[in-house]
Amino acid sequence: MTNSHFWWYLSRASGIVSWALLSASVLWGIFLATRMLKPFDRPAWLLDLHRWLGALTIFGVALHLVALFADSYVEFSVADLVVPFMSSWRPVAVALGVVAMYLLVIVQVSSLMIKRLPKKIWRAIHFSSYAMFVFVMLHSFLAGSDRGKTLFVSIAAILVLFTGISTIQRVKYKLNPKRKALFQS
C-alpha cells in the first residue's frame, strides 16, 4: 500500500529539515569562530558537530532533490533541479534553491580541502554560507507550499531569528575580536 502523496510529503519535509540543519551548521560555525559560548564550548567538539551538520545538510538536500524528481505533481526533470532558471515552475524560486545547493557543495568541498587552500580563499568561500542561508530562506518562501502555514512560519521565524542574532554577534566579533564571549564573566 503506497501513499500517492509520499514523495510530495518527503520533498516538503526534507526541504524544511535541510534548512534547519543548514541553520544549525551556520550557528555552530559562528560559535566555533567566535568562541561565543566560552568557557562551555569545546572547539574540537564544535568543529565535529559543525562538520556533521554540514554533511547531514548535504544528505537532506539530496533527499529533497530525489523526492522532487520522484513526485508527479510538478514533474521536475534533472535539468530543472540542477540548472538555474531551467524550471518553468516558479523559476526564480527554484533557481535560488539550485544556487544554494551549489554553494553548499562548494562550502563542503572547501572544508574537506581546508589544509590545501589559502586561508583567505577558504574564508571567502565559507562566508558565502550567509548568502546561501538567505537564498534558502527565499527559496522556501517563494517555492514552498507550506509558506502560509503557521507551523512553517513559526519554524522559519526561529531559524531566521537565531541565525540573524548569531550573525550580528559574528560581525561584532569580527569588528572587535578581543571582546568577551557571550557567557564569559
Secondary structure, 3 states (H helix, E strand, C coil): CCCCCHHHHHHHHHHHHHHHHHHHHHHHHHHHHHCCCCCCCCHHHHHHHHHHHHHHHHHHHHHHHHHHHHCCCCCCCHHHHHCCCCCCCCHHHHHHHHHHHHHHHHHHHHHHCCCCCCHHHHHHHHHHHHHHHHHHHHHHHHHCCCCCCHHHHHHHHHHHHHHHHHHHHHHHHHHCCCCCCCCCC
